[in-house]
């Protein structure tokens, strides 16, 4: 059988564009930092201006290191690069890792003394220039891909909820370059079809003919777990065709777990659930909290003083609102916030969640909640060890008891310290959003914790705070 050529230009063009833009951004950031440090006159150079050529040679090494790290982090994989927010997260992590690598090399390479201040300037400016270049590249590629250029044609096999979710993602993210041509499986209700579901092209028996007729590049298997035996059968049936076959598990059941593949003596092991934070992990996480929170609190003191004054002048009552919440191991603690509601806010209603345009808020309360400034006093909860910078948001005991009765594994959120921000919050699950979904995201965080994940959440938090999503 003759292999059918597929249109995979996007697999080459997208990463090539981003690599070129990143090379320009990194080199531009280095040259700018060298000028700013030694020629701008803004910073003293008591030892004089060093020769430029050794620094230029170093910049070439930087290019290799940076591009290699970005490749490992997936910045040149068009399928993983789903949003500018994700790119910014990987850029910051890549620059931090690259900076530590270069500084380590410079420490052992003693033939020339490099300016540490220059490398600090370079790290900051490279993040800005890389982000700008990525933004420009994304907009150009999005326009190109939205016209159907180099898009991968996707055929779905299976009718789980994950298929509908993926189709919605493809439509809402044209920059992915993935276009659903149809699906194989059982028919669906008319209202689902009207909502934009891809057309039904037949059942699994029609797989080969549909792949050929519609020039399919990628077959996505969205099968329920009781049909896993079909995965290998389908892969074998189209094995002679130049088509990718990928299996997307039913994440409604495994959403909280990161599936890991491990091999022992040639035998694959798939881990679907692991223990939470170990003793050493807890030490590392606590150390990270203190390293970040101590200087952050010092920097925030003027702002905290200003907000204290505003709250005091605009409403009667205490400045801080203390409320008992459940934290790690179901232990109660007093969580602190700037008061944003009347003192008697729950005198008639009892314990209730805040809603949009809540009439109980004070004059300054709406502003504080819009930018999450009311949460700032919780840095003192972090310093006291009651909370962490990142973790599941703590609930009041009355609500936690209700959720425990209705939601399986709800109390597993309490295996780690509660957080000022969390994995659920940076996905827009704040305020009066479904607790079942928030619990799934919290469990994912508990079982997949890492310092990199904490850093990623903190970066995303800044973006979401500026957007003010579900902040009320």
Secondary structure, DSSP 8 states (H G I E B T S, - for coil): --------HHHHHHHHHHHHHHHHHHHHHHHHHHHHHHTSSSS--TT----HHHHHHHHHHHHHHHHHHHHHTTTT-TTT---HHHHHHHHHHHHHHHHHHHHHHHHH--SS---HHHHHHHHHHHHHHHHHHHHHHHHHHHHHHHTTTT-EEEEEE--SHHHHHHHHHHHH-GGG-EEEEEEES----HHHHHTT---EEE-GGGHHHHHHHTT-SEEEE---GGGTHHHHHHHHHTTTSS-EEEE---HHHHTTS--EEEEETTEEEEE-------HHHHHHHHHHHHHHHHHHHHHHHHHHHHHHHHHHHHSSS-SEEEEEEE-GGG-EEEEEEE--B-TTTTTTT-S----TT-TTB-TTHHHHHHTTGGGTTHHHHHHHTSEEEES---B-HHHHHHHHHHSTTGGGGGGS-EEEE-TTGGGT--SSS-HHHHHHHHHHHHHT--HHHHHHHHHHHHHHHHHTTT--
